[in-house]
């Protein structure tokens, strides 16, 4: 997988692009990413996952947003999923002012060579969130970009979303968190000091303070443990 950052990006092979914030890469995101692979295989395209840095919510609110997956964890997960490209596009004031049509023409079509785009239903993009799936389909037809919008994944009446998962983690509901993520919630970081303490990424979402039954993974070995946050 080729990891790209910034805005000065130029892909030289036609791509299928999945667009999202992908905080958590939960089961809803996985449905979108599965569709990306299906479309890319059907049309003989490279797979490209497009996300943004910083997180758009954190950018607009000018505040800290605890992340279910920190940037390194997200990168490692996408590497394991074997996409061709993973792009963290810089979200700044200039980008925020691009219209939805400019985004499709200048970034998706010209920079990323997109021939297909996969998004969630209700997807909004462009300045002020003015763009929607209908606009994407209209402009995509002109540019030769096939648009696929997939439905939200629902679990027991709740739409699976990163905000919903953040609430579950804050409530220490790790059984449901695992079910919606499709994997156990984990924290990665450097082990420092004596006794050792794990130092996570500063933007990492942590459960409430307390003592937890945990499994520590060191050198590819799992050890039952107790951890204090």
Secondary structure in CASP SS format (residue, H / E / C, confidence):
PFRMAT SS
TARGET T0000
AUTHOR 0000-0000-0000
METHOD secondary structure of the structure
MODEL  1
X C 1.00
X E 1.00
X E 1.00
X E 1.00
X E 1.00
X E 1.00
X C 1.00
X C 1.00
X C 1.00
X C 1.00
X C 1.00
X C 1.00
X C 1.00
X C 1.00
X E 1.00
X E 1.00
X E 1.00
X E 1.00
X E 1.00
X C 1.00
X C 1.00
X C 1.00
X C 1.00
X C 1.00
X C 1.00
X C 1.00
X H 1.00
X H 1.00
X H 1.00
X H 1.00
X H 1.00
X H 1.00
X H 1.00
X H 1.00
X H 1.00
X H 1.00
X H 1.00
X H 1.00
X H 1.00
X H 1.00
X H 1.00
X H 1.00
X H 1.00
X C 1.00
X C 1.00
X E 1.00
X E 1.00
X E 1.00
X E 1.00
X E 1.00
X E 1.00
X E 1.00
X E 1.00
X C 1.00
X C 1.00
X H 1.00
X H 1.00
X H 1.00
X H 1.00
X H 1.00
X H 1.00
X C 1.00
X C 1.00
X C 1.00
X C 1.00
X C 1.00
X E 1.00
X C 1.00
X C 1.00
X C 1.00
X H 1.00
X H 1.00
X H 1.00
X H 1.00
X H 1.00
X H 1.00
X H 1.00
X H 1.00
X H 1.00
X H 1.00
X H 1.00
X C 1.00
X C 1.00
X C 1.00
X E 1.00
X E 1.00
X E 1.00
X E 1.00
X E 1.00
X E 1.00
X C 1.00
X C 1.00
X H 1.00
X H 1.00
X H 1.00
X H 1.00
X C 1.00
X C 1.00
X C 1.00
X H 1.00
X H 1.00
X H 1.00
X H 1.00
X H 1.00
X H 1.00
X H 1.00
X H 1.00
X H 1.00
X H 1.00
X H 1.00
X H 1.00
X C 1.00
X C 1.00
X E 1.00
X E 1.00
X E 1.00
X E 1.00
X E 1.00
X E 1.00
X E 1.00
X C 1.00
X C 1.00
X C 1.00
X C 1.00
X E 1.00
X C 1.00
X H 1.00
X H 1.00
X H 1.00
X C 1.00
X E 1.00
X C 1.00
X H 1.00
X H 1.00
X H 1.00
X H 1.00
X H 1.00
X H 1.00
X H 1.00
X H 1.00
X H 1.00
X H 1.00
X H 1.00
X C 1.00
X C 1.00
X E 1.00
X E 1.00
X E 1.00
X E 1.00
X E 1.00
X C 1.00
X C 1.00
X C 1.00
X E 1.00
X E 1.00
X C 1.00
X C 1.00
X E 1.00
X E 1.00
X C 1.00
X C 1.00
X H 1.00
X H 1.00
X H 1.00
X H 1.00
X H 1.00
X H 1.00
X H 1.00
X H 1.00
X H 1.00
X C 1.00
X C 1.00
X C 1.00
X H 1.00
X H 1.00
X H 1.00
X H 1.00
X H 1.00
X H 1.00
X H 1.00
X H 1.00
X C 1.00
X C 1.00
X C 1.00
X C 1.00
X C 1.00
X C 1.00
X C 1.00
X E 1.00
X E 1.00
X E 1.00
X E 1.00
X C 1.00
X C 1.00
X C 1.00
X C 1.00
X E 1.00
X E 1.00
X E 1.00
X E 1.00
X C 1.00
X C 1.00
X C 1.00
X E 1.00
X C 1.00
X C 1.00
X C 1.00
X C 1.00
X C 1.00
X C 1.00
X E 1.00
X E 1.00
X E 1.00
X E 1.00
X E 1.00
X E 1.00
X E 1.00
X E 1.00
X C 1.00
X C 1.00
X E 1.00
X E 1.00
X E 1.00
X E 1.00
X E 1.00
X E 1.00
X E 1.00
X E 1.00
X C 1.00
END
